[in-house]
Amino acid sequence: MTSTRIAGGSGIRARRIVAAALAAIAAITGVVALSGFHTQLREIDPTGPDAASEVASAEVIGIRTFTPPAGLEVEADLEYGTREDGTLLTLDVCLPAADALEQQRPAVVSIHGGSWARGDKANADWRNVCLWLASEGFVAASVNYRLVPDARFPAAIDDVALAVEWLRDPEQVERFGIDPTRIGAFGGSAGGNLAALLGMTGEGPLDQGSRVAAVAELSGPVGLSAAELAADAASPWLKGIVGEYLGCDPGASLEACPQSADASPASLVDASDPPVFIGHAEHEVVPLGQSERFVAALGAAGVPAQLVVVPGDAHSIGILDDALRPRVAAFLHAHLG
């Protein structure tokens, strides 16, 4: 099965793809049968931390087990753009220790979660993500973007795409020693949706414009259409935040809420897209079916993808613990060189 991406525009062809993809996925029973492009891992770790039931708590358990090493540097509150309404867009750059520097280093854009409505690049937990990526030798750019209710789709994805373009600009390439052909994206929860959408948007070479060469996302709601949310028996909480983000009823038809297709990475997959790592907890607030359908669509398009399902109900960077971090890092190293 192949998919064709619609860049911008009306999304009509994208909605046809969603319908076809859902019909195909409905024929898949149980866990997705895996191609050579896709490995799924289910691991039971009874020694792992208990997950909190509330999203705000569950988001942060895992990354708090990381202690940044000495020597990392942070350049905070760098302006990467200004919107027409005067909104100033900023990011923080976390740099590897000086003794680990290469002449040209891969970069990773880090995209915080928070239901597209809250969160910040520099809160303690997402700063820890930025420092963790830097400790792995990446130039990490932790990005702020416009939030609901002041801005709705596609404002956030437009912002993170601009951040990639900013990093790829020759001035930043020289300033931070970035290899512009090796830029990836990492995100969790709403940030996972945006990281995945960044990877699935556009066609052609992965080293130009706002394209990225690899995506790692945790707990991303990646299928926002009425059919996908219904297939997951999505909670009123999830439907509510999706509706606020899209500015329409996510339980309505595609015709009534057309932006739900354009905001759904799983509906935009094609063979030109970068490799994707997906982490998801078995019983968390974002249904596991979201990630299972996404990895099925990626595999059908021949895009390398890996889904790691962890036990419990932790969410987003709450699952980014001592066991998962090396897997995410290994994926990013493998595909960003």
N, C-alpha and C positions, 0 to 999 in steps of 0.2 A: 504494500500500500504506500502511495506517495502523497505528499501534501504540497500545495502551492500557496506561498505567502502573499498576502495582500499588504503592501506597504501603504499605510494611511488609507485614504479613500473611504468608500461607503461600507466596506466590510461584507458586502453581499456574497462574494465568492467565499470569504472566510466562513460565513454562516453555513453555506452549503457543505464546506469541509467538515464543520462541527457535526452536522447531521450524519454525514457519511461515516465519520470517525466513531460516533456513538453507536451507530448500527453495527460497525465491525467489532467494537469493544464489547457490545452486548453478547457477542458470540463467544467471548473468552470467559471460561469458567474457572473459578479458583484463582490461584496466583498465576500471573502472566507467564506463558511459555516463553523462554528466553532465547534470543538469537545469540550469535557470537559477539554481538555488540553490547550485550546487556548482562550484567551479573546482579542477582538479587541475593542479599544476605539477611537472614533472620538469626539474631543472636539473643540468647537468654542469659542475662548476667545478674544472678541473684545478689551479687555483692554491690550492684550499682545503687546510687542514691535514690531514695523514694521521691517520686515526682509530686509536686504540689498540684492541687486540683484547680487552683485559680491561675489564669493565664499569666498575670503579672508576676507571680512567683515562679511559675514553671518555666518562664522564658530564660531565667538567669542562673539556674543551678550549675549547669555544665561548665560554662565559661569561667565561673568563679573558681574553678579548680586550677586555672592557669595562673602561674606567677611569672610576670615578665622578667626576662633576664636583664642584666645591666647592659648599658651601652646603646639602647634604642633611643632614637630621637623623634620628637613630635614637632611639626610645624602646624600650628592651629589656626583656624579661622581664615583660611585662604579663600579669596573670592574667585569663584569660577564662572560667574555670570550674574547678570541683573535682568529681571523680567520687565515687561512693559509697564506693569503696575508699580514698579519700584522695588519689588522683592529682591533682596540681596541673597544670592546663593553661595553658600560656603562649604568648605570641606576641611578636614584635617589630614595631613600626610604623616604617616608613621614610617620611619626609615630604619633599615637594618643597622646593626652595629658597624662602626667604621671598618673593623677588621674583616667583616663579611661582605664588603662591597665588591660588586663586579663593575666593570666599565659600563655595561648596559644590563639593567636588571628587569625582570618581569614585574608587572604591576597588577594589583587587584583592587577593584572598586568595591568597598564594603558598604552595604545598604541596610540600614537599621529597620527593625520592625516597629509595630505599634498601630495596627489596623488602618494604616494609611492616614491616621488622624493624630498621632502623638509619637513620642520618641525623639531622640536626638543623637547625632553622631558622636558626641563627647560624653554621654552618660557613662557611668563607671563600667558597665558591662560591654557596651559597644566600643568604648576605648580599649578595653581588654582584647576584644576581637581584633582591632586595628593593630595592637601591639603584638598579638600572637602571629598575625600574618607577617609583620615585619621581622619577627624572630625567625620565621621560616625563610627569610631572604627576599621577600617581596616588598616592593614599594606599595604600601597600603594607603588608599585614599578613602577615608570614612566620610560619607556624603550626607548632607542635609538636603531635603527636597520639600516642595510645597505640600501642605497637609490639608486634609478635610477639617472643617467645612469651608475654609477660605479658597481652596482649589480642589477640583475634582478631576477624574480621568479626562484627558491624558497628561495632566500637568506633571505628575510625579515621574512618569516614564520619560517625558520630555526633559526633565531636569537631570535625571541620572545619565541619560544619553549625552547631554551637554557636558557632564563631568568627564565622560570618556573622551570626548573630543578635546576637552581642555587638557587632559593628561597627554594626549597624542600630539598636541601642538609642539612645534620644535623648541619653543622657549621652555616648556616644562620638561620635555625630553632631556634637554641639556641640564636643566637645573637639578633634576632628581636622578639623572642617569638611567632613564627608562628606555627599555627597548619597545618602541611603539608597535612592533609586530606581536608582542607577548603581553597583552592586557586581558585580564579575566574579571569575573564578577562573582561576588559572594553576598548572600543575603539570607535573612531568616524571617519567617512569617510574611507580613506584607512586603518586607524587603526581599524575601524569597521569590514572591510573585514578580517583583520588579527586576530582580537579577535574571530570572528565567525569561521574562518578557524582553529584556535587553538582548539576551542571546537569540531569541526567536525572531526578533524584528529585523527586517531588511534581508537582502540577498547578496551573494557574492563574497569577495575576500573578507577574511576575518581580521585583517590588519588595517582597515581603512574606516574613516568616519567614526561612528559610534559602535561599530561591530566589536565583539569580544571573542577571544579565542577559546575560552572555557567558562563554564558556569557551574558554581556549587551553590545549592540552595537547600535550606532546611525548613520543613513544615509550610511550604508555600501553598496558598490557595491558588491553584493554577487553572482551574476550570470554573468560570464564573457564570456560565449560562444556566438558564432555568433547568434544562435537561440534566446537566451535570450535578447541580445542587440537589435536584430531586433524586438522582441515582444514589447520592450519598446520604439521603435523609438528613441534609444539612440542618444544623440547629438554627433557631431564631436569631441567636447571637451572630452566627456567621452570615446569615442572610441580611441581617441588619447592617453590619459593617460593609458588606459588599454593596448594598443599596446606597449607603451614604457615599461611598467612594465613586460609584458609577453615576449617581444622580438619577437612578431609575429603579424600578422594582425588579430585583434579581429573580423573582419567582414568575415574572411575566414571560411572554414569548420573546423570541429573538427580534421580532418585528417591533415589539414595544420597548425593548431594551437592547438595541443593536450594539452598543458599545461593550456589552458583556462578552461578545466574541472577540473584539479587538483587544480587550484587556486580559484575555485568557491565553497564556503561552501554549497550552496544550492544543489550541485550535490553529496555531500559526506555525507549526513545525514543518520544515522541509529539509531536504538533503544537504543544503548548504550550511545548516546550523552547527554550532560548536558542540563539543562533548559536554555532557551534563552529569553532575553528581547530585543525587537527591538523598537527603536524610529525613526520616519521618519516624515518629513514635507510633506504636500500635493503637493506642487508645486516647489520643490527644484531641484537642478541640477542632483541629482541621482534619476532616476525615481522611483516612489512609487511601481511600479510593481516588482522591485527587492525584496523589503521587503515582499510584498504580496505572491510572489511565495515561498520565503524562509519559511515563517510561514506556508504555505500550506504543504510544504515538511516535516517540523518538525511535524505538526499535524498528517500527514499521517503515520509517523513513530512512533507515540505515545510519542514524546518528548514534555514535557511541554513548551509552548511558549506563549508570550504575545506581541502583536503589538500595540503600541500607535501611532496614527497618529495625528499630530498637524497641525493647519492651517498655511498658509503662505509659504514662500520659504526660510526660514532660514535653515542652513545646519550644520550637525555634532553637536559639542558642542554649536553651536548657538541656539539650541533648549533646551539646558540643563539649563532651567531657574528655578525660584522659584517653579513653578508648577510641572515640570518634575523631578527635582532632588529627591524629596521625593519618587516618584514612583520607580525610579531606585534603590534608597537606600533600599526601602522596599523589592524589588525583591532580591537584593544581600543578605540582612539579612535573608530572608526566606530560601534561598538555600545554604547559607554559614554558617548558624546557629548562 
